[in-house]
Amino acid sequence: MLSFTRRAELAAGQRPSAIVLGCSDSRVPAEIVFDQGLGDLFVIRVAGNVVAPSQVGSVEFAAERYGTRLVVVMGHSQCGAILATLEELQHPSERRSRNLRSIVDRVRPAVEGLLATGLAHDALVREAVRANVRIAAHRLRHGSEILERLIHEDGLLVVGAEYALETGEVDFFDGVPETAA
Ligand SMILES: [Zn+2]
């Protein structure tokens, strides 16, 4: 239960301990997954946890303004955006909206390379979820001068994780420093 004092403190300012870029999927709310309360996480949610300029800007904003030094890109099993992209690549459709296409296009590189491997559907989806997280984390690490500077000079860490809908476990599999692994 949130105390009145805590709420009053937060009205005056925030100091979130992590920035989470996650999927909009109703089964993956970052605060619930990590058992956090008001003021604890700066959360950006978008279908497929893709990185477009507004996501990079949101991460830059929180890292600079609030001093947050941990960014978690969190994908999840059975991600609808991955499934939709896979479907689109296997059966291209003219009818998909331009807006939706902007998400599919950002997920596409994660799926495309795997299609040629001959993996079965479930394994393909599993690998694509992880590849999509790796790509998003890479885009955050290298797609912004501000973030690049914070990484090199001020200890900003960008890690990739996968939440398993089936077990509730979060596996941090990308960018975790050796000593902390
Ligand atoms: Zn998803």
Boltz pocket constraint, residues with backbone or C-beta under 6 A from the ligand:
constraints:
  - pocket:
      binder: B
      contacts: [[A, 23], [A, 24], [A, 25], [A, 47], [A, 48], [A, 49], [A, 76], [A, 78], [A, 79], [A, 80], [A, 81]]
      max_distance: 6.0
